[in-house]
Amino acid sequence: MPRQQAPGAAAGERDRGVRKVTSLTWRAGAAGIACSALIGAALAYHAEASPAPASTVRPRPHHSPSGQIVVPAQPPQPATGSGQVSSGAS
């Protein structure tokens, strides 16, 4: 025989369940934000602590004392490798 409940009991149980799920959702979100911040801080520290390889360092544009950009005497050399790389749909 099914258990009989007061008319408001089912609504009260539903509300308690919703509050529990909402609380767990907020806790999981807060934990995710905290973990993201820790990972971001660790990566930022690692990026500052390790020097970049010489092949990826780009020279800064040359500036004259008057603040204007000075064009170099030689144009940049062509890059070596397999060619142009593009991402996305082709």
Secondary structure, DSSP 8 states (H G I E B T S, - for coil): ------HHHHHHHHHHHHHHHHHHHHHHHHHHHHHHHHHHHHHHHHHHHS---GGG------B-TTS-B---SS------SS-----S--
